[in-house]
Amino acid sequence: MMRNIFSAALCLVMMTSATSTFAAEPNEVVAVVGNKQITVKELNEKYEEVLKQTLNPPTKDVFIEDLVRYEMGVQEAMKRNIQDEAVVKERIRQEIYKGLIEKELGKKVSEIKVTEKEMQAYYQKNPEIRTSHILIEFRPDATDDQKKAAKERAQEIFEEVKKSKRPFEELVSLYTDDVLSKRTGGDVGWQSSVTLVPAYYQSALAMKVGEVKGLIETQYGYHIIKVTGRHGYNDANKRQIRAAVFDEKRKELFDDYFAKLKKQYPVKVNKSLIK
């Protein structure tokens, strides 16, 4: 009896050893789909990508089925010449562009560092401002006559606002076309150059707290603005500032790269046709 138990245990050890000895080689074929062979190496590499990108990744058994379906789909698409369709060609061009950018600038972008000093310098020129506004809107496709009528109405309202003794919040409820901010007395909250339309932000930036100014034209219409607050650096959204400085540095990399590339590909733009 003891001998049988010992033999069984020895057999189990040998089987375990054999399993580890004959582990799958990277080039072994784990699946064949039509004319495509999927190796152990390819399976593991693709599965590692999924593990990095997914919080709840599938098991390998499920993943290999997805990979098989993917290969079947690609081969069927190629058989139907879908790669020659205009939409697919454009997507391929987009992926080629992404690949170039990643190859040429990916490492440089990943190495961008943002210092506290840079953030403070950026914030001096781009502080967070709180405003309220009255909007007299016009549609994006408004004609010149419609825009003129909106501007005349906006000017009349602005004259009333300047003469009125009522709080600005009450005047908002009487005149604004902005349904959302109307509920908050025109308040649009704390905003920055990143989150506000440039014309609106630049106008507010030049104003003092409590000052009312109009008319400010944006793509939404004509605004009458009141500045209600200005954050110091210590109260500002540091994450947003860091992201803005990062974006500026990344833009510099892109601008420099394409300026050099432009020498190889001369560009002519007929600006009169853009509109």
C-alpha positions as CSV (number, residue, x, y, z in Angstrom):
1,M,0.0,0.0,0.0
2,M,2.8,2.5,0.9
3,R,4.6,1.5,-2.3
4,N,1.5,2.4,-4.4
5,I,1.1,5.8,-2.7
6,F,4.8,6.5,-3.3
7,S,4.6,5.5,-6.9
8,A,1.6,7.8,-7.5
9,A,3.3,10.7,-5.9
10,L,6.5,10.1,-8.0
11,C,4.3,9.9,-11.1
12,L,2.7,13.3,-10.3
13,V,6.1,15.0,-9.8
14,M,7.3,13.6,-13.1
15,M,4.1,14.9,-14.9
16,T,4.6,18.4,-13.3
17,S,8.2,18.4,-14.4
18,A,7.3,17.3,-17.9
19,T,4.7,20.1,-18.1
20,S,7.2,22.8,-17.2
21,T,9.9,21.2,-19.4
22,F,7.6,21.2,-22.5
23,A,6.2,24.7,-22.1
24,A,4.9,26.2,-25.3
25,E,7.6,27.8,-27.5
26,P,7.0,31.4,-28.8
27,N,6.8,30.3,-32.4
28,E,4.4,27.4,-31.8
29,V,1.1,27.9,-33.6
30,V,-1.8,28.2,-31.1
31,A,-4.5,28.6,-33.8
32,V,-4.9,28.7,-37.6
33,V,-7.5,30.9,-39.2
34,G,-7.8,30.5,-43.0
35,N,-4.4,31.5,-44.2
36,K,-3.3,33.1,-40.9
37,Q,-1.3,31.3,-38.2
38,I,-1.5,32.8,-34.7
39,T,1.6,32.0,-32.7
40,V,2.0,31.8,-28.9
41,K,4.2,34.9,-29.1
42,E,1.5,36.9,-31.0
43,L,-1.2,35.7,-28.6
44,N,0.8,36.7,-25.5
45,E,1.7,40.1,-27.0
46,K,-1.8,41.0,-27.9
47,Y,-3.1,39.7,-24.6
48,E,-0.6,41.9,-22.7
49,E,-1.9,44.9,-24.6
50,V,-5.4,44.1,-23.5
51,L,-4.3,43.7,-19.9
52,K,-2.8,47.2,-19.9
53,Q,-5.9,48.8,-21.4
54,T,-8.7,47.0,-19.6
55,L,-9.7,47.0,-16.0
56,N,-11.7,43.7,-16.4
57,P,-9.8,41.8,-19.1
58,P,-11.2,38.5,-20.6
59,T,-9.6,35.2,-19.9
60,K,-7.2,33.8,-22.5
61,D,-9.8,31.3,-23.6
62,V,-12.3,34.1,-24.4
63,F,-9.5,36.3,-25.9
64,I,-8.4,33.7,-28.3
65,E,-11.9,33.4,-29.6
66,D,-12.0,37.2,-30.1
67,L,-8.7,37.0,-31.9
68,V,-10.0,34.3,-34.2
69,R,-13.1,36.3,-35.0
70,Y,-10.9,39.3,-35.7
71,E,-8.7,37.4,-38.2
72,M,-11.8,35.9,-39.9
73,G,-13.3,39.4,-40.2
74,V,-10.1,40.8,-41.7
75,Q,-9.7,38.0,-44.2
76,E,-13.4,38.3,-45.3
77,A,-13.0,42.1,-45.6
78,M,-9.9,41.7,-47.8
79,K,-11.7,39.1,-50.0
80,R,-14.5,41.7,-50.6
81,N,-11.9,44.4,-51.3
82,I,-13.3,46.6,-48.5
83,Q,-9.8,48.1,-48.3
84,D,-10.5,49.9,-51.6
85,E,-13.6,51.8,-50.3
86,A,-13.2,55.5,-49.8
87,V,-14.2,55.5,-46.1
88,V,-11.7,52.7,-45.3
89,K,-9.0,54.4,-47.3
90,E,-9.4,57.6,-45.3
91,R,-9.3,55.6,-42.0
92,I,-6.1,54.0,-43.2
93,R,-4.6,57.4,-43.9
94,Q,-5.6,58.6,-40.4
95,E,-3.8,55.6,-38.9
96,I,-0.7,56.2,-41.0
97,Y,-0.7,59.8,-39.8
98,K,-1.1,58.7,-36.2
99,G,1.8,56.2,-36.7
100,L,4.0,59.0,-38.0
101,I,3.3,61.3,-35.1
102,E,3.8,58.6,-32.6
103,K,7.2,57.6,-34.2
104,E,8.5,61.2,-34.6
105,L,7.0,62.9,-31.6
106,G,5.7,60.3,-29.2
107,K,8.9,60.0,-27.1
108,K,9.4,63.8,-27.0
109,V,5.9,64.4,-25.8
110,S,6.2,61.7,-23.1
111,E,9.3,63.5,-21.8
112,I,7.6,66.9,-21.4
113,K,8.1,68.2,-17.9
114,V,6.0,71.0,-16.4
115,T,7.5,73.0,-13.5
116,E,5.7,75.0,-10.8
117,K,7.4,78.2,-12.1
118,E,6.1,77.6,-15.5
119,M,2.6,77.1,-14.2
120,Q,2.7,80.4,-12.2
121,A,4.0,82.3,-15.2
122,Y,1.2,80.8,-17.4
123,Y,-1.4,81.7,-14.8
124,Q,-0.3,85.3,-14.6
125,K,-1.5,85.7,-18.2
126,N,-4.4,83.3,-18.0
127,P,-6.2,83.6,-14.6
128,E,-9.5,82.0,-13.7
129,I,-12.3,84.5,-13.9
130,R,-15.9,84.3,-12.8
131,T,-18.5,86.1,-14.9
132,S,-22.2,86.5,-15.4
133,H,-23.7,87.5,-18.7
134,I,-26.8,88.5,-20.7
135,L,-26.8,86.8,-24.1
136,I,-28.7,88.1,-27.1
137,E,-28.2,85.2,-29.5
138,F,-28.2,84.7,-33.2
139,R,-28.2,81.4,-35.1
140,P,-24.9,80.1,-36.6
141,D,-26.4,80.5,-40.0
142,A,-27.9,83.9,-39.4
143,T,-27.9,86.4,-42.3
144,D,-26.3,89.8,-42.1
145,D,-29.7,91.3,-41.6
146,Q,-30.5,88.9,-38.7
147,K,-27.2,89.7,-37.0
148,K,-27.8,93.4,-37.5
149,A,-31.2,93.1,-35.8
150,A,-29.7,91.1,-32.9
151,K,-27.0,93.7,-32.4
152,E,-29.6,96.5,-32.4
153,R,-31.6,94.7,-29.8
154,A,-28.5,93.9,-27.8
155,Q,-27.5,97.6,-27.8
156,E,-30.9,98.7,-26.6
157,I,-30.7,96.1,-23.7
158,F,-27.2,97.3,-22.8
159,E,-28.4,100.9,-22.6
160,E,-31.1,99.7,-20.2
161,V,-28.6,97.7,-18.1
162,K,-26.3,100.8,-17.8
163,K,-29.2,103.0,-16.6
164,S,-30.9,100.4,-14.4
165,K,-30.6,100.3,-10.6
166,R,-31.7,96.7,-10.4
167,P,-29.2,93.9,-9.6
168,F,-27.5,92.4,-12.6
169,E,-29.1,89.0,-11.8
170,E,-32.6,90.5,-12.2
171,L,-31.7,92.0,-15.5
172,V,-30.5,88.7,-16.7
173,S,-33.9,87.1,-16.0
174,L,-35.5,89.9,-18.0
175,Y,-33.3,89.9,-21.1
176,T,-31.0,86.9,-21.6
177,D,-31.5,84.3,-24.3
178,D,-29.3,81.8,-22.5
179,V,-31.7,79.4,-20.9
180,L,-29.1,77.6,-18.8
181,S,-27.4,80.6,-17.1
182,K,-30.7,82.3,-16.7
183,R,-31.4,80.0,-13.8
184,T,-28.3,81.2,-12.0
185,G,-28.6,84.9,-12.6
186,G,-26.4,84.7,-15.6
187,D,-23.5,83.1,-13.7
188,V,-21.3,80.8,-15.8
189,G,-18.9,79.9,-13.0
190,W,-15.2,79.9,-12.7
191,Q,-13.7,79.7,-16.2
192,S,-10.3,80.1,-17.9
193,S,-8.8,80.7,-21.3
194,V,-9.1,76.9,-21.9
195,T,-12.8,76.8,-21.2
196,L,-14.1,80.1,-22.5
197,V,-14.5,81.4,-26.1
198,P,-11.4,83.6,-26.7
199,A,-13.3,86.8,-27.5
200,Y,-15.4,86.5,-24.3
201,Y,-12.4,85.6,-22.1
202,Q,-10.1,88.4,-23.4
203,S,-12.8,90.9,-22.8
204,A,-13.4,89.7,-19.3
205,L,-9.7,89.6,-18.6
206,A,-9.4,93.3,-19.3
207,M,-12.2,94.1,-16.8
208,K,-12.2,94.8,-13.1
209,V,-14.3,92.8,-10.6
210,G,-17.8,94.3,-10.6
211,E,-17.5,96.0,-14.0
212,V,-20.1,95.5,-16.7
213,K,-19.2,95.6,-20.4
214,G,-20.8,95.1,-23.7
215,L,-21.2,94.3,-26.5
216,I,-19.0,91.2,-26.9
217,E,-19.6,89.3,-30.1
218,T,-19.0,85.5,-30.2
219,Q,-20.3,82.8,-32.5
220,Y,-23.3,82.5,-30.0
221,G,-24.4,86.1,-30.2
222,Y,-23.8,89.4,-28.3
223,H,-22.9,89.3,-24.7
224,I,-23.2,91.8,-21.9
225,I,-20.6,90.7,-19.3
226,K,-20.2,91.3,-15.6
227,V,-17.0,90.1,-13.9
228,T,-17.8,88.8,-10.4
229,G,-14.5,87.2,-9.3
230,R,-10.9,86.5,-10.1
231,H,-8.9,83.6,-8.5
232,G,-5.4,84.0,-7.2
233,Y,-2.9,81.2,-8.1
234,N,-3.3,79.4,-4.8
235,D,-7.1,79.0,-5.4
236,A,-6.8,78.0,-9.0
237,N,-7.3,74.6,-10.6
238,K,-3.7,73.4,-10.7
239,R,-4.5,70.3,-12.7
240,Q,-6.0,72.4,-15.5
241,I,-3.1,74.8,-15.4
242,R,-0.6,72.0,-15.6
243,A,-2.6,70.5,-18.6
244,A,-2.6,73.9,-20.3
245,V,1.2,74.3,-20.0
246,F,1.7,70.8,-21.2
247,D,-0.5,71.5,-24.2
248,E,1.5,74.6,-25.0
249,K,4.8,72.7,-24.9
250,R,3.3,69.9,-27.0
251,K,2.1,72.4,-29.5
252,E,5.6,73.8,-29.8
253,L,6.9,70.4,-30.6
254,F,4.2,69.9,-33.3
255,D,4.7,73.4,-34.7
256,D,8.5,72.9,-35.0
257,Y,8.1,69.4,-36.6
258,F,5.6,70.6,-39.2
259,A,7.6,73.8,-39.9
260,K,10.5,71.6,-40.9
261,L,8.3,69.2,-42.8
262,K,6.7,72.1,-44.7
263,K,10.0,72.7,-46.5
264,Q,9.5,69.3,-48.3
265,Y,5.8,69.9,-49.0
266,P,5.1,73.5,-50.2
267,V,1.6,74.5,-49.2
268,K,-0.7,77.0,-50.9
269,V,-4.1,78.0,-49.3
270,N,-6.7,80.0,-51.0
271,K,-8.1,81.8,-47.9
272,S,-10.8,83.5,-49.9
273,L,-12.5,80.2,-50.5
274,I,-12.4,79.0,-46.8
275,K,-15.5,80.7,-45.7
